[in-house]
């Protein structure tokens, strides 16, 4: 068996066996198995070859974010091994870059000068680490102003970008460089997404990800809190149902219904659409008979009365 390395120079224990001993007069004695201890001391260099630490991953991700904020393409490239691979879009041959030179060229062409007001937050608590395989899965949040030419290409258009990104990182055997970085992105720009403050404490940020009540704001409106009975709900829909039924006391919602009522529940004035098709078959000649205008007014009045029988008969509008 190959020796096991022990961090910090501690000896590793391997169990071995001795052959049986002979007793007096050549008689073979009872077989006894005795453990043999082999001491193997690992150097720091040996440990570095097989172990990746959380601190090393955190330092690499923080340097990635700092270089991004500084818009320093060469600094980004130095994070990678000479033959490192950077995959911005998985399974897209146009989104895969091999070697430091290609990675730096991509950042100069695609990133530098096109982003400003960059903010970066590594969510340290969500790191998944495989120290033996020198791999880690990390998550970060980023927001920035993105500049792109407009449709005519004569002036830049500014757009705020926000996203949560996951990345798989493979490190070199000495754990000093990234050999493989693969990114996955979830855009959070639409209004239905709630975006946290990037300087939020780690424990609060985790509660925000889980959308726990009260993690975003302490105001009753955002916490979905019934102001009358004090009960808190996980969503606005649950709160609406509570208010509609009146709660345990039957009194909840009597004063706050207007504040919490969803748009679909507002009282709208009733409306009916009436479609009329009028054809002129002919016009009566002289003699005091009703002309086409009078006949049309009477037709509209009868249609309105038929559609709204409960309404008092209104005088026809003036011609």
Backbone bond lengths (Angstrom), bond angles and torsions (degrees), N, CA, C in turn:
res aa  C-N    CA-C-N  psi(-1)  N-CA   C-N-CA  omega(-1)  CA-C   N-CA-C  phi
1 X - - - 1.465 - - 1.511 109.69 -
2 X 1.343 116.18 143.66 1.460 119.95 179.34 1.512 108.67 -78.55
3 X 1.359 117.48 145.20 1.466 120.45 -177.60 1.519 111.30 -64.92
4 X 1.322 115.76 147.82 1.464 121.51 177.05 1.512 108.95 -95.55
5 X 1.344 115.92 133.64 1.453 120.23 -179.86 1.515 109.89 -80.00
6 X 1.319 114.96 139.14 1.463 120.31 176.60 1.507 107.89 -116.53
7 X 1.332 117.10 127.13 1.462 120.93 -177.89 1.516 110.02 -65.72
8 X 1.345 115.34 145.74 1.450 121.38 175.50 1.514 113.47 79.74
9 X 1.337 118.69 13.66 1.459 120.59 176.32 1.515 113.55 81.33
10 X 1.325 120.06 8.88 1.458 121.95 179.27 1.513 109.92 -73.43
11 X 1.355 118.26 142.16 1.468 119.35 -179.48 1.508 111.42 -68.66
12 X 1.325 115.94 143.45 1.457 121.58 174.75 1.512 108.36 -99.70
13 X 1.327 118.25 139.99 1.452 122.96 -175.21 1.507 110.25 -101.13
14 X 1.346 115.43 129.76 1.457 121.73 175.29 1.519 107.62 -122.87
15 X 1.302 118.57 133.67 1.460 122.70 -179.14 1.517 110.44 -86.05
16 X 1.384 116.82 129.17 1.455 121.63 176.79 1.521 110.62 -128.17
17 X 1.346 117.30 179.82 1.461 120.94 -177.73 1.537 109.99 -137.48
18 X 1.371 114.83 149.36 1.457 121.93 174.21 1.530 110.10 -103.06
19 X 1.347 116.66 154.05 1.468 118.76 174.64 1.528 110.18 -71.25
20 X 1.326 119.12 160.09 1.470 122.01 -179.32 1.528 111.65 -63.45
21 X 1.331 117.32 149.19 1.475 123.11 -179.61 1.525 109.26 -97.73
22 X 1.378 116.14 154.69 1.461 120.87 178.11 1.525 110.06 -96.66
23 X 1.303 116.50 141.84 1.453 121.46 179.00 1.522 111.50 -85.63
24 X 1.348 117.95 -177.16 1.468 122.07 179.50 1.521 111.47 -60.43
25 X 1.377 116.67 144.85 1.460 122.00 178.88 1.501 113.63 71.44
26 X 1.296 116.96 19.46 1.454 120.07 177.39 1.502 114.11 81.13
27 X 1.333 116.30 -1.20 1.471 118.00 178.29 1.526 110.52 -71.03
28 X 1.268 112.13 136.18 1.454 116.04 178.51 1.518 109.12 -76.93
29 X 1.301 114.50 131.58 1.454 118.83 -178.13 1.522 111.78 -87.05
30 X 1.280 113.00 -177.21 1.459 118.78 177.76 1.524 109.59 -67.66
31 X 1.313 115.00 136.37 1.456 119.71 -179.23 1.516 110.08 -67.12
32 X 1.288 115.72 128.75 1.453 120.85 177.63 1.524 109.61 -129.51
33 X 1.288 116.37 130.86 1.462 121.86 179.52 1.513 107.96 -102.40
34 X 1.291 115.08 123.48 1.452 119.93 -178.09 1.532 109.57 -117.17
35 X 1.322 118.42 132.62 1.476 119.36 178.40 1.509 112.08 -69.95
36 X 1.309 114.41 141.15 1.463 121.58 175.92 1.512 107.43 -114.85
37 X 1.297 117.14 129.65 1.454 122.11 -176.85 1.522 109.53 -101.63
38 X 1.340 115.54 124.98 1.460 121.83 174.72 1.516 107.69 -107.37
39 X 1.274 117.74 131.23 1.459 122.23 -179.20 1.518 109.59 -104.07
40 X 1.344 115.79 121.84 1.461 121.69 177.99 1.515 107.56 -123.05
41 X 1.291 117.59 119.68 1.461 122.34 179.87 1.516 108.96 -103.43
42 X 1.331 116.37 123.07 1.461 121.90 -179.31 1.521 109.35 -92.92
43 X 1.309 115.33 138.63 1.461 120.39 175.61 1.512 109.57 -82.98
44 X 1.326 116.00 166.33 1.461 119.84 177.96 1.518 111.34 -61.69
45 X 1.334 116.78 -35.02 1.469 119.83 179.25 1.522 110.75 -64.23
46 X 1.364 116.48 -39.00 1.464 119.38 178.24 1.514 111.39 -64.53
47 X 1.329 116.42 -41.52 1.455 119.95 -179.75 1.520 110.97 -64.26
48 X 1.344 116.75 -40.00 1.460 120.72 -179.20 1.515 111.86 -63.27
49 X 1.365 116.66 -27.03 1.450 119.56 -178.90 1.523 112.39 -72.06
50 X 1.332 118.04 -22.44 1.455 119.61 -173.47 1.522 113.37 -118.46
51 X 1.308 119.81 -10.15 1.456 121.50 -174.66 1.522 111.65 -121.40
52 X 1.321 115.59 133.77 1.462 122.09 172.51 1.519 107.22 -113.30
53 X 1.304 117.68 128.05 1.457 121.32 -176.46 1.519 111.03 -98.80
54 X 1.334 115.12 159.24 1.456 120.52 176.02 1.529 110.56 -61.59
55 X 1.323 116.11 -39.38 1.464 119.25 -178.92 1.520 111.43 -61.80
56 X 1.339 117.01 -37.54 1.464 119.95 179.33 1.527 110.73 -66.18
57 X 1.338 117.58 -39.62 1.465 120.85 178.96 1.521 110.13 -67.76
58 X 1.329 116.60 -44.99 1.462 119.95 179.55 1.517 110.73 -59.43
59 X 1.337 117.07 -43.25 1.465 120.49 179.95 1.524 111.02 -62.63
60 X 1.332 117.54 -40.66 1.471 120.64 -179.91 1.522 111.31 -66.10
61 X 1.335 117.73 -43.50 1.465 120.52 -178.96 1.526 110.63 -68.16
62 X 1.333 117.02 -40.09 1.461 119.80 178.37 1.531 110.95 -64.66
63 X 1.315 117.48 -37.69 1.461 120.34 177.21 1.529 110.75 -67.65
64 X 1.322 116.75 -36.82 1.469 121.29 175.98 1.525 109.59 -59.51
65 X 1.334 116.46 -47.67 1.457 119.96 179.64 1.516 112.60 -65.37
66 X 1.338 117.35 -40.87 1.464 120.56 -179.97 1.527 111.07 -64.48
67 X 1.333 116.58 -40.71 1.467 119.68 178.08 1.520 111.40 -67.18
68 X 1.300 117.28 -36.12 1.458 121.71 177.16 1.529 109.94 -63.87
69 X 1.333 117.16 -47.91 1.461 120.91 179.58 1.526 110.43 -61.37
70 X 1.346 117.17 -40.02 1.466 121.56 -179.74 1.520 112.54 -76.20
71 X 1.363 116.65 -9.09 1.476 120.92 -178.28 1.523 110.38 56.49
72 X 1.325 115.68 48.77 1.466 123.05 -176.77 1.526 107.94 -113.59
73 X 1.326 117.18 98.77 1.464 121.63 -176.30 1.519 111.94 -67.08
74 X 1.327 118.05 -39.33 1.461 120.37 -179.77 1.525 111.01 -66.73
75 X 1.316 116.89 -32.87 1.469 121.00 177.49 1.517 110.37 -67.31
76 X 1.324 116.52 -39.19 1.462 120.33 174.65 1.521 110.19 -61.64
77 X 1.320 116.73 -47.34 1.463 120.80 -176.49 1.523 111.70 -62.37
78 X 1.328 117.50 -34.27 1.471 120.29 -178.47 1.523 112.38 -67.75
79 X 1.322 117.81 -16.30 1.456 119.93 175.27 1.524 112.01 -69.62
80 X 1.332 116.86 -22.42 1.455 121.97 -174.08 1.523 111.13 -97.05
81 X 1.327 114.80 156.50 1.453 120.75 170.88 1.531 109.30 -68.33
82 X 1.314 115.75 164.95 1.476 119.45 -179.01 1.529 111.26 -56.45
83 X 1.325 116.46 -38.25 1.469 120.46 179.66 1.531 111.09 -105.17
84 X 1.330 117.24 25.46 1.452 121.35 -177.85 1.518 112.93 -63.84
85 X 1.332 115.43 157.54 1.462 122.24 -177.73 1.532 108.10 -121.66
86 X 1.320 115.63 129.59 1.463 121.96 176.89 1.523 107.85 -118.33
87 X 1.341 116.67 118.17 1.462 122.10 -178.38 1.519 107.78 -112.15
88 X 1.316 116.21 105.93 1.460 120.29 178.36 1.532 110.73 -81.50
89 X 1.326 117.31 -37.73 1.463 122.29 179.41 1.518 107.47 -131.74
90 X 1.334 115.85 116.15 1.451 121.04 -176.25 1.524 110.99 -65.09
91 X 1.324 116.32 142.40 1.467 124.61 177.95 1.525 112.77 62.32
92 X 1.309 117.08 21.41 1.472 121.68 176.83 1.525 106.85 -119.44
93 X 1.336 115.59 113.12 1.463 117.59 -177.12 1.516 112.08 -64.31
94 X 1.337 117.17 -22.46 1.451 119.92 175.95 1.507 113.20 -83.00
95 X 1.336 117.08 -4.78 1.456 120.92 -179.41 1.508 113.05 -112.90
96 X 1.335 118.21 15.03 1.456 123.26 179.83 1.528 109.36 -118.89
97 X 1.338 116.42 130.69 1.461 121.71 -175.42 1.522 109.08 -129.90
98 X 1.332 115.96 129.12 1.455 122.04 -174.50 1.526 110.21 -115.26
99 X 1.318 114.45 129.54 1.456 120.54 178.19 1.520 112.16 90.36
100 X 1.338 115.76 152.24 1.463 120.61 -178.54 1.519 112.36 -58.81
101 X 1.322 116.35 -40.23 1.459 119.73 -177.89 1.517 111.89 -61.47
102 X 1.330 116.81 -46.05 1.463 120.72 -179.14 1.528 111.00 -67.01
103 X 1.330 117.08 -37.57 1.470 120.53 179.22 1.523 110.26 -65.98
104 X 1.323 116.85 -44.66 1.466 119.79 179.73 1.518 111.26 -65.29
105 X 1.338 116.99 -40.44 1.464 120.00 -179.70 1.516 110.79 -63.84
106 X 1.349 117.89 -39.71 1.466 121.15 178.06 1.517 110.69 -61.32
107 X 1.323 117.98 -46.17 1.459 120.74 -179.03 1.522 111.37 -64.70
108 X 1.320 117.69 -37.69 1.474 119.32 178.13 1.513 111.46 -66.68
109 X 1.318 116.22 -38.36 1.463 120.50 -175.83 1.522 112.70 -79.32
110 X 1.333 117.24 -40.21 1.452 120.77 -168.33 1.530 113.41 -102.25
111 X 1.316 118.85 -26.18 1.456 121.27 -171.03 1.526 112.26 -110.60
112 X 1.317 117.67 -49.02 1.455 121.26 -172.69 1.520 111.62 -62.91
113 X 1.321 116.33 133.76 1.448 122.23 178.21 1.503 114.84 78.60
114 X 1.330 117.98 -2.36 1.464 121.05 -178.28 1.519 112.46 -113.23
115 X 1.324 116.94 0.78 1.457 120.87 -179.55 1.521 109.28 -136.41
116 X 1.311 116.00 146.99 1.459 121.37 177.30 1.518 109.09 -148.08
117 X 1.340 116.00 167.59 1.473 122.17 -179.46 1.527 110.70 52.80
118 X 1.321 115.79 46.15 1.468 121.15 -176.48 1.527 109.40 -79.03
119 X 1.332 115.23 133.90 1.465 121.59 173.49 1.520 107.80 -129.49
120 X 1.336 115.44 140.33 1.462 121.74 -171.61 1.524 108.98 -137.01
121 X 1.325 116.67 135.17 1.461 121.06 178.69 1.521 109.88 -137.76
122 X 1.322 115.97 116.51 1.460 121.54 174.67 1.526 108.36 -84.35
123 X 1.341 117.01 122.94 1.460 121.78 178.15 1.531 107.40 -86.71
124 X 1.315 115.68 88.34 1.457 121.37 -171.25 1.523 111.38 -62.90
125 X 1.326 117.23 -36.61 1.456 120.10 -175.63 1.516 114.80 -65.01
126 X 1.325 118.45 -16.37 1.463 121.17 -178.45 1.527 112.94 -99.02
127 X 1.327 117.40 9.60 1.461 119.59 179.94 1.525 110.86 -67.46
128 X 1.329 116.20 139.12 1.459 123.18 172.30 1.520 106.86 -116.66
129 X 1.333 117.13 123.61 1.465 121.39 -170.49 1.521 110.53 -122.56
130 X 1.328 116.02 130.44 1.460 123.31 168.52 1.517 106.45 -114.01
131 X 1.321 116.91 94.12 1.467 120.45 -172.09 1.519 112.02 -68.31
132 X 1.340 118.22 -34.23 1.461 120.07 -178.07 1.518 112.10 -70.26
133 X 1.344 116.24 -38.84 1.466 119.78 178.94 1.525 112.34 -87.26
134 X 1.319 116.08 -1.91 1.476 122.79 178.89 1.546 110.17 57.33
135 X 1.322 114.84 49.33 1.462 120.73 179.24 1.524 109.42 -132.03
136 X 1.325 115.12 152.64 1.462 120.48 178.40 1.519 109.07 -149.61
137 X 1.324 115.64 147.86 1.462 122.89 171.86 1.524 106.50 -112.93
138 X 1.317 116.79 124.42 1.458 121.37 -175.64 1.521 109.44 -126.35
139 X 1.328 114.76 162.01 1.469 121.58 178.47 1.509 108.83 -132.58
140 X 1.338 116.18 137.74 1.453 119.91 174.05 1.519 109.84 -140.68
141 X 1.332 115.34 159.96 1.454 123.42 175.05 1.520 107.87 -112.97
142 X 1.312 116.60 141.92 1.460 121.04 179.79 1.516 109.70 -141.43
143 X 1.319 115.54 144.84 1.456 121.62 174.01 1.517 108.16 -143.01
144 X 1.328 116.70 144.55 1.463 120.91 -179.46 1.514 109.16 -166.35
145 X 1.320 115.44 166.96 1.466 122.22 173.27 1.515 107.67 -95.03
146 X 1.310 115.85 124.82 1.461 122.03 -176.59 1.523 109.66 -102.95
147 X 1.316 116.92 132.97 1.459 121.90 -179.51 1.525 109.30 -112.85
148 X 1.319 115.37 125.53 1.459 121.20 177.06 1.526 108.39 -138.85
149 X 1.339 118.16 148.99 1.470 119.43 177.04 1.515 110.78 -62.39
150 X 1.342 116.16 145.78 1.450 118.82 176.86 1.524 109.94 -75.92
151 X 1.326 115.74 -172.71 1.469 119.48 -174.81 1.521 112.35 -59.96
152 X 1.351 117.22 -30.25 1.462 120.32 -178.68 1.534 111.57 -91.93
153 X 1.324 116.92 -9.99 1.452 120.18 176.58 1.512 115.44 72.87
154 X 1.324 117.96 13.25 1.462 118.88 -175.41 1.526 112.38 -101.36
155 X 1.325 119.19 -13.01 1.458 119.90 177.38 1.531 108.92 -152.38
156 X 1.329 117.82 146.17 1.462 119.47 -177.30 1.521 111.91 -74.98
157 X 1.317 114.80 147.42 1.461 121.58 175.03 1.517 108.18 -109.00
158 X 1.315 116.63 134.06 1.458 121.44 -176.35 1.526 109.86 -99.87
159 X 1.328 115.60 136.44 1.454 121.47 179.89 1.516 108.76 -142.24
160 X 1.328 116.61 131.76 1.460 119.90 177.91 1.525 109.57 -81.40
161 X 1.325 115.06 131.49 1.460 121.85 -177.19 1.521 108.41 -118.49
162 X 1.325 115.55 134.87 1.460 121.93 175.76 1.521 108.39 -137.17
163 X 1.322 116.90 133.50 1.456 118.56 176.40 1.521 111.08 -156.20
164 X 1.328 113.43 156.43 1.463 122.68 170.65 1.516 106.75 -102.93
165 X 1.321 116.32 133.10 1.456 120.12 -174.81 1.529 110.30 -128.21
166 X 1.314 115.31 136.13 1.458 122.46 171.87 1.519 107.91 -107.45
167 X 1.323 116.47 145.60 1.462 120.22 -179.90 1.520 109.41 -141.76
168 X 1.324 115.34 140.14 1.459 122.60 173.66 1.523 107.24 -101.90
169 X 1.314 116.74 123.46 1.457 122.34 -177.26 1.523 109.99 -115.57
170 X 1.343 116.41 128.61 1.454 122.80 170.42 1.531 106.73 -110.80
171 X 1.324 116.35 138.55 1.457 120.85 -178.06 1.526 110.39 -112.62
172 X 1.325 114.63 156.24 1.462 121.59 176.70 1.530 109.89 -67.74
173 X 1.364 118.22 164.25 1.466 119.98 -178.71 1.525 114.89 -55.94
174 X 1.331 117.97 -30.04 1.466 119.11 177.37 1.526 112.62 -88.61
175 X 1.334 117.30 1.02 1.469 123.57 176.88 1.534 112.78 61.84
176 X 1.310 117.70 22.81 1.458 120.56 -178.50 1.522 113.03 -99.76
177 X 1.318 118.08 -15.95 1.457 121.39 -178.99 1.531 109.78 -140.09
178 X 1.314 114.53 160.22 1.461 121.29 176.00 1.528 108.43 -88.90
179 X 1.316 116.08 126.16 1.465 119.42 177.07 1.527 111.99 -93.82
180 X 1.336 116.97 -20.28 1.466 120.61 -175.83 1.525 107.41 -157.53
181 X 1.333 116.47 127.28 1.459 121.69 175.91 1.514 107.92 -132.23
182 X 1.324 115.55 123.42 1.469 121.83 -175.78 1.523 108.51 -125.94
183 X 1.338 117.61 121.66 1.462 122.34 -172.11 1.528 111.65 -107.07
184 X 1.342 114.33 145.59 1.459 122.62 172.93 1.523 106.99 -133.47
185 X 1.323 116.26 134.77 1.464 120.29 -169.24 1.525 111.43 -126.09
186 X 1.334 115.22 143.19 1.462 122.08 171.14 1.522 108.10 -125.87
187 X 1.332 115.64 112.22 1.458 120.01 179.11 1.513 110.32 -70.76
188 X 1.339 116.75 140.38 1.466 122.57 -179.71 1.524 110.37 -126.94
189 X 1.326 117.06 41.40 1.460 121.01 -174.48 1.523 112.98 -90.00
190 X 1.324 118.48 -22.75 1.460 120.06 -176.63 1.520 110.71 -73.69
191 X 1.324 115.31 160.54 1.459 120.70 -173.35 1.523 112.78 -65.91
192 X 1.322 117.45 -23.75 1.470 118.16 -177.07 1.529 112.33 -72.24
193 X 1.339 117.01 -14.40 1.457 120.04 178.77 1.530 110.28 -88.50
194 X 1.310 115.64 140.38 1.459 121.04 173.78 1.515 107.43 -102.47
195 X 1.328 115.39 129.01 1.469 119.89 -173.84 1.525 109.42 -107.88
196 X 1.333 117.69 124.28 1.464 119.85 -177.43 1.517 111.82 -79.62
197 X 1.327 115.88 158.61 1.461 120.88 170.72 1.527 107.82 -69.36
198 X 1.331 117.47 128.75 1.455 120.30 -173.23 1.520 113.05 -71.33
199 X 1.313 117.48 -11.11 1.464 119.38 176.19 1.528 111.67 -98.85
200 X 1.335 117.05 16.51 1.465 120.69 178.39 1.523 109.66 -65.86
201 X 1.337 117.83 146.73 1.469 120.27 174.99 1.526 110.88 -58.83
202 X 1.330 115.73 152.16 1.459 120.68 -174.85 1.531 111.95 -58.84
203 X 1.337 118.32 -43.11 1.462 119.54 -178.01 1.528 111.72 -66.77
204 X 1.333 117.19 -37.38 1.460 119.58 177.41 1.522 110.77 -69.08
205 X 1.329 117.27 -37.64 1.459 120.77 178.82 1.527 110.56 -61.32
206 X 1.325 116.20 -40.65 1.461 119.31 178.36 1.529 110.91 -64.42
207 X 1.339 117.98 -38.33 1.465 120.45 177.13 1.521 111.19 -66.85
208 X 1.335 116.77 -34.50 1.462 120.25 176.80 1.525 110.92 -64.15
209 X 1.332 117.30 -42.15 1.460 120.47 178.75 1.527 110.83 -60.29
210 X 1.317 116.55 -35.13 1.469 120.86 179.91 1.526 112.12 -86.41
211 X 1.345 117.33 -0.28 1.458 123.45 179.22 1.527 111.36 55.17
212 X 1.318 116.50 41.43 1.454 120.12 179.39 1.525 109.84 -72.28
213 X 1.333 117.31 142.72 1.473 120.31 179.14 1.523 110.95 -58.16
214 X 1.318 115.41 135.51 1.447 121.14 177.82 1.510 115.02 83.94
215 X 1.340 118.54 -3.15 1.463 119.58 -177.32 1.523 112.59 -79.54
216 X 1.341 117.70 -22.86 1.453 120.38 -176.11 1.513 112.17 -93.67
217 X 1.330 116.46 -44.45 1.458 119.85 -175.61 1.511 107.85 -154.52
218 X 1.309 117.12 147.00 1.452 120.85 -178.49 1.522 113.19 -90.37
219 X 1.330 118.62 0.29 1.454 120.34 -179.98 1.524 109.77 -72.74
220 X 1.331 119.00 143.99 1.462 120.28 -177.30 1.515 113.77 -58.64
221 X 1.345 117.61 -33.60 1.458 119.36 -176.77 1.515 110.86 -64.29
222 X 1.361 117.41 -40.62 1.445 120.20 -178.41 1.522 111.95 -82.24
223 X 1.321 117.48 -24.10 1.451 120.22 179.98 1.520 111.83 -85.72
224 X 1.309 118.90 -2.02 1.469 122.81 -178.81 1.519 109.56 55.39
225 X 1.311 116.09 53.93 1.458 122.77 -176.12 1.520 109.45 -107.33
226 X 1.321 115.77 130.68 1.461 120.17 174.65 1.525 107.74 -77.30
227 X 1.319 116.75 119.44 1.453 120.47 -175.53 1.522 112.70 -72.80
228 X 1.323 118.32 -15.54 1.468 120.82 -175.96 1.525 112.29 -91.38
229 X 1.338 117.85 -44.61 1.463 119.11 -179.41 1.521 112.45 -104.30
230 X 1.360 117.86 -11.69 1.457 121.33 177.69 1.507 114.84 82.73
231 X 1.335 119.15 0.60 1.460 120.83 -179.46 1.522 110.42 -73.81
232 X 1.354 116.06 139.97 1.468 121.65 -178.71 1.522 109.13 -107.29
233 X 1.326 115.93 143.09 1.457 121.71 -175.70 1.508 110.20 -123.40
234 X 1.328 114.72 154.50 1.453 119.77 -176.58 1.508 114.53 -78.00
235 X 1.319 117.90 -16.85 1.462 120.55 -179.86 1.522 109.17 -150.50
236 X 1.322 115.29 163.30 1.464 120.20 177.83 1.524 111.01 -66.45
237 X 1.330 117.76 -33.77 1.460 119.63 179.20 1.526 111.25 -62.62
238 X 1.360 116.04 -41.96 1.465 118.84 177.26 1.524 110.83 -62.31
239 X 1.335 116.60 -39.26 1.460 120.31 179.01 1.524 110.54 -65.50
240 X 1.343 117.84 -41.13 1.463 120.95 179.18 1.532 110.97 -60.70
241 X 1.342 115.77 -43.57 1.463 118.79 179.65 1.529 110.73 -62.82
242 X 1.326 115.46 -39.55 1.463 119.93 177.75 1.529 110.92 -61.50
243 X 1.308 117.45 -43.40 1.457 120.95 -178.28 1.522 111.89 -70.43
244 X 1.323 116.53 -34.51 1.463 118.93 179.59 1.534 111.16 -66.13
245 X 1.333 116.32 -39.13 1.457 119.41 -178.18 1.525 112.56 -82.81
246 X 1.332 117.74 -11.63 1.450 120.58 179.11 1.507 114.69 89.13
247 X 1.351 118.62 -3.49 1.450 120.86 179.19 1.519 112.41 71.78
248 X 1.350 117.71 -175.24 1.473 120.76 -178.56 1.526 113.02 -59.44
249 X 1.325 117.06 -34.97 1.468 119.98 -178.00 1.518 112.96 -85.06
250 X 1.305 116.48 -14.00 1.457 120.05 -176.84 1.509 114.06 78.96
251 X 1.333 117.24 -0.27 1.460 121.31 -176.99 1.523 113.11 -107.29
252 X 1.318 117.87 -10.04 1.465 119.46 -178.29 1.525 109.78 -66.93
253 X 1.311 115.01 140.28 1.454 119.79 177.34 1.502 114.51 92.69
254 X 1.330 118.54 -9.82 1.464 119.11 -177.09 1.519 111.50 -70.35
255 X 1.349 116.95 -31.79 1.461 119.59 -179.80 1.515 113.15 -105.43
256 X 1.327 117.05 -22.19 1.470 120.03 -174.72 1.514 113.48 -106.01
257 X 1.340 116.81 5.18 1.474 117.97 -176.24 1.523 112.34 -58.75
258 X 1.322 116.72 -41.33 1.460 118.31 -179.80 1.509 112.67 -63.05
259 X 1.337 117.60 -30.82 1.458 121.22 -178.53 1.520 111.89 -74.70
260 X 1.342 117.43 -36.84 1.448 120.65 -173.78 1.524 113.70 -104.40
261 X 1.309 117.67 -0.65 1.448 120.18 -175.40 1.519 111.23 -67.06
262 X 1.343 118.19 129.17 1.467 120.04 177.07 1.510 110.96 -70.31
263 X 1.326 117.42 158.58 1.472 119.58 -179.48 1.516 113.12 -56.91
264 X 1.342 117.23 -33.35 1.457 119.38 -177.88 1.516 112.17 -69.87
265 X 1.363 117.71 -16.44 1.446 119.73 -177.58 1.506 114.53 -98.51
266 X 1.304 119.00 2.13 1.463 120.84 -178.72 1.521 110.15 -69.32
267 X 1.326 115.50 148.36 1.468 120.47 178.88 1.521 109.84 -81.48
268 X 1.296 115.13 114.27 1.465 120.24 179.50 1.525 108.76 -104.46
269 X 1.325 118.31 146.90 1.465 119.72 174.75 1.522 110.35 -62.96
270 X 1.342 115.20 139.08 1.457 119.09 -179.12 1.523 110.00 -65.81
271 X 1.295 114.91 147.24 1.466 119.86 -178.52 1.513 108.89 -144.22
272 X 1.323 115.85 139.00 1.450 121.28 173.72 1.516 108.58 -127.56
273 X 1.286 114.76 137.35 1.460 119.98 177.39 1.529 108.70 -98.41
274 X 1.301 116.06 127.68 1.459 121.88 -179.36 1.515 108.17 -116.56
275 X 1.311 116.32 123.47 1.462 121.51 178.25 1.525 109.14 -104.25
276 X 1.324 117.67 127.20 1.461 123.05 179.96 1.514 109.12 -118.93
277 X 1.278 114.93 136.29 1.455 121.07 173.66 1.531 107.34 -116.33
278 X 1.316 116.92 120.05 1.467 122.30 -175.47 1.526 108.18 -118.95
279 X 1.301 115.86 128.31 1.460 120.74 176.98 1.522 108.38 -122.96
280 X 1.299 116.52 135.87 1.463 122.41 175.51 1.527 107.96 -94.12
281 X 1.311 114.42 109.42 1.459 118.17 179.54 1.523 111.37 -87.61
282 X 1.277 116.06 -20.81 1.463 118.30 -179.78 1.505 109.64 171.74
283 X 1.262 116.69 161.50 1.469 121.87 -179.89 1.518 108.45 -113.19
284 X 1.327 114.60 132.04 1.465 118.50 178.30 1.522 111.29 -71.63
285 X 1.296 116.43 144.84 1.461 119.38 -179.96 1.508 111.72 -86.07
286 X 1.316 120.63 163.60 1.466 130.70 -177.57 1.504 114.22 -10.71
287 X 1.202 117.42 -157.78 1.440 124.94 176.00 1.491 113.97 75.79
288 X 1.066 145.06 25.68 1.453 138.03 169.67 1.506 115.06 77.79
289 X 1.377 119.31 1.46 1.458 118.61 176.26 1.514 111.70 -68.87
290 X 1.328 115.66 161.75 1.470 119.83 179.23 1.517 109.82 -66.19
291 X 1.315 114.96 134.42 1.462 119.72 176.88 1.524 111.93 -83.12
292 X 1.317 118.07 178.64 1.478 121.58 -178.30 1.528 112.58 -59.58
293 X 1.350 119.44 -39.49 1.457 121.03 -178.15 1.521 111.64 -64.77
294 X 1.320 115.75 -43.79 1.464 118.54 179.39 1.529 111.07 -65.11
295 X 1.314 117.06 -39.92 1.469 120.68 179.52 1.528 110.83 -64.00
296 X 1.356 116.72 -38.64 1.459 120.58 179.53 1.526 111.07 -66.72
297 X 1.346 116.71 -40.10 1.460 120.10 179.12 1.523 110.78 -62.79
298 X 1.342 116.42 -42.26 1.450 119.52 179.26 1.527 111.94 -65.69
299 X 1.339 116.22 -36.14 1.461 120.83 179.11 1.533 110.75 -65.14
300 X 1.341 116.46 -43.91 1.464 120.46 179.09 1.521 110.39 -65.31
301 X 1.321 117.54 -41.68 1.466 120.89 179.80 1.521 111.25 -61.81
302 X 1.354 117.90 -41.76 1.462 120.43 179.45 1.527 110.93 -66.85
303 X 1.356 116.82 -37.30 1.468 119.94 179.62 1.526 111.00 -66.28
304 X 1.334 117.23 -40.12 1.467 120.81 178.47 1.515 110.48 -65.62
305 X 1.319 117.24 -43.04 1.456 121.07 179.68 1.516 111.42 -64.48
306 X 1.330 116.13 -34.30 1.459 119.86 178.93 1.528 110.92 -71.58
307 X 1.353 116.99 -37.72 1.462 120.64 -179.11 1.514 111.76 -74.93
308 X 1.320 117.62 -34.20 1.467 122.31 -177.78 1.522 108.85 -126.38
309 X 1.318 117.30 74.39 1.463 119.16 -175.71 1.523 113.05 -66.54
310 X 1.350 117.20 -25.12 1.459 119.13 -177.85 1.540 113.08 -80.41
311 X 1.309 117.27 -11.15 1.446 120.79 -178.67 1.540 109.93 -85.75
312 X 1.334 116.18 142.52 1.468 117.26 176.99 1.512 111.34 -64.45
313 X 1.310 114.08 147.75 1.471 117.90 -179.47 1.529 110.08 -64.68
314 X 1.312 114.85 125.59 1.462 119.84 179.86 1.508 110.03 -98.24
315 X 1.300 113.10 150.62 1.461 118.16 177.44 1.515 108.88 -67.62
316 X 1.326 117.66 140.86 1.475 119.51 178.48 1.509 110.62 -62.98
317 X 1.331 116.06 148.53 1.469 119.32 -179.88 1.519 110.19 -65.34
318 X 1.285 116.52 153.87 1.484 119.50 178.70 1.507 110.02 -64.29
319 X 1.292 118.40 148.42 1.483 120.22 -178.66 1.540 109.70 -67.37
